[in-house]
Amino acid sequence: MRSEGSRPVDNSSAPVVVVLDGPAGTGKSTVSREIAAQLGYSFLDTGAMYRAMTFWLLNAGVDVDDADAVAVASGKPVIVSGTDAAGPTITVDGVDVSGPIREQPVTAAVSAVSAVAEVRTRLVELQRASALHAERGIVAEGRDMGTVVFPRADVKVFLTASAETRAARRAAQLGVTDLTEIAAILADINRRDTADSSRATAPLRKADDAVEVDTSEMTPDQVVAHIIGLVHQRVAARLG
């Protein structure tokens, strides 16, 4: 039997793997977590893992713009991502970092860290291990889930939304109303889009067999319902 990373392929009893890729601000985390909760699956926020790595590097005084230095240091932190959809966790060396990894210093540096091949190699191994240990299934969200981490995932979705829509959502989350600050958020989103799409290692792109879902005019509940429908179709096909 062939295998994909750590997950068996063509095995009806194997955990169902659902992946959501897409740029920042499309609602991947919110939607993925709710899908996992409704289906009773594990939930994996891979972006949190890259943020956790970035947080550790910044605290350790590593120059995140020095790819060689990042590569050398990336094997040191112990990163553990809890996969309970009801309360996902992320720790570094046993310390909960779920709050600090969402702050601006990490947000500004995570694209540079994510572009380092050694970082991605290490974290992809951890991500595949999470799928191996999922009892029923797993919903994983990120930038390269369908193209690199789980190329044989049962359901692949690529979420999109205009940069302006994503900037407005981010501003609302932060409680920002000042137009200058919103413009800065939009500029940062465009910067991250360019960095994520143009990096040499595992660039952000839609998998050939992924279903593209534009969330610009959809509520999170609508997106969740649509994707759960896709999952039910795929599971029925596997069992049939």
C-alpha positions, 0 to 999 in steps of 0.5 A: 500500500502506498503512503503519503507522508505518515498517512495511508492512501486508498484505505477506507478506514484511514482518517479523513484529511480535509485541508484549507489553503489560502492567503491571510484573512480569508477565514481559514482558522475560524472556518476550519475549527468549526468544521472540525468541531461539527464533524468531530475531527481534529483541528490543525492550525499550521500557521500557528506552528510557523508563528510559534517558531517565529516567536521563539526565534525572535525571543532567542535573538536570531536574525529572522532575515538571515536564512542560514541563522534561522535554519541552524536554530530551527531545530531547537524549539519544541513546538507542540500543537494541540488538535482539539477543535474545542480548545486548540493549543500551541506551546513552545518548550512547554509554554503557552504562546497562543497570545504572543504569536498573534502580536505584530512583531511575529506577524511582521516576521513570520513570512521570512521564517516560513520561507526557510526550507529547513523550517518547513521540513521540520514543521511538515513532519510534525503536521503529518504526524498529527494526521497519523494520530487523528482518530476519525479525521483532521481539518488542517489549514495553512498555505501549502496543505494541499500542494505539499503537506497532504497532496492526497487529502480527501478534500482540498479547499482554497479560500480566497477573498479580495485584499480589501475584504481581508483588510476590513476583516482584520481591522474589525478584529482589532477594533481599528477604524482609522483609515490610515491604520486600515490602509497600513493593514491592507499594505501588510496583507499585500506584502504577505501575499507577495512574500508567500506566493513568491517564496522558493520553498512551498509557495502559496498556490491553489492545488490543481484539484482543490475547490476554490471558495471565494468568501468575500460575500459569504458568512462563516456559517455559509462557508462551513456548510458548503465545505462540510457538504464536500466532506460528506460527498467524499466520505460517501464516495470512499465508503461506496 
